[in-house]
């Protein structure tokens, strides 16, 4: 499961806080059960909002989706990626490669 983006966290948090305050003010509940129901509803709404925020696509995926498929030649699609577009592999932790004396 991918990690949530900053926008998803911000929208979800803002939704939970705003909906909790609004529901508590509108319902005017003072019982523990009422507050628990309002809190659970606000959390569910915040989760729903956070999950429906669109996740940004990678630039390469967006460019491929925007390019018309019928006009692309087979030679252009089979060409290797330029070195500048490649993403380097993540480096291993320093503890795994300790220096021997």
C-alpha positions in Angstrom: 0.0 0.0 0.0 1.5 3.3 -1.0 2.2 6.0 1.6 -0.4 8.8 1.8 0.7 12.1 0.2 0.8 15.4 2.1 -2.4 16.5 0.4 -4.2 13.4 1.5 -3.1 13.9 5.1 -4.0 17.6 5.0 -7.5 17.1 3.5 -8.3 14.2 5.8 -7.1 16.0 9.0 -9.0 19.2 8.1 -12.1 17.2 7.3 -12.0 15.3 10.6 -11.5 18.5 12.7 -14.1 20.6 10.8 -16.7 17.8 10.7 -16.2 17.0 14.4 -16.7 20.6 15.5 -19.7 21.1 13.1 -21.4 17.9 14.2 -20.9 18.6 17.9 -22.3 22.1 17.5 -25.3 21.0 15.4 -26.2 18.0 17.4 -25.7 19.7 20.8 -24.9 16.4 22.4 -23.3 16.1 25.8 -23.5 12.4 26.4 -20.5 10.1 26.0 -22.3 7.9 23.5 -23.3 10.9 21.4 -19.8 12.3 21.3 -18.4 8.8 20.4 -20.9 8.5 17.5 -20.0 12.0 16.2 -16.3 11.3 16.5 -16.6 8.0 14.7 -18.7 9.6 11.9 -16.1 12.4 11.5 -13.2 9.9 11.4 -15.1 7.9 8.7 -15.7 11.1 6.7 -12.1 12.1 7.0 -10.9 8.7 5.8 -13.2 8.9 2.9 -12.0 12.3 1.9 -8.3 11.3 2.3 -8.8 8.2 0.1 -10.6 10.1 -2.7 -8.0 12.8 -3.1 -6.4 12.1 -6.5 -2.8 10.8 -6.3 -0.4 12.6 -8.7 0.9 10.5 -11.6 4.5 10.4 -12.6 5.5 12.7 -15.4 6.4 9.8 -17.7 3.1 8.1 -17.2 1.2 11.4 -17.7 3.2 12.1 -20.9 2.5 8.6 -22.2 -1.2 8.9 -21.5 -1.4 12.3 -23.2 0.5 11.2 -26.3 -1.7 9.8 -29.1 -1.1 6.1 -29.6 -1.9 6.0 -33.4 0.9 8.5 -34.4 3.7 6.9 -32.4 6.1 4.9 -34.6 7.5 1.5 -33.5 11.0 2.8 -33.6 10.2 5.7 -31.3 8.6 3.4 -28.7 11.4 0.8 -28.8 14.2 3.3 -28.3 16.0 3.1 -25.0 15.4 5.7 -22.3 18.1 8.5 -22.2 20.4 8.4 -19.2 18.9 11.6 -17.8 15.5 10.0 -17.5 16.7 7.0 -15.5 16.1 6.8 -11.8 19.1 5.6 -9.8 18.7 2.6 -7.5 18.5 3.3 -3.8 21.7 3.1 -1.9 22.2 0.3 0.6 22.6 1.2 4.3 26.1 2.0 5.5 25.8 -0.7 8.2 25.6 -3.4 5.6 28.9 -2.4 4.1 31.2 -2.0 7.1 34.9 -1.4 6.6 37.1 -4.3 7.5 40.4 -3.6 9.2 
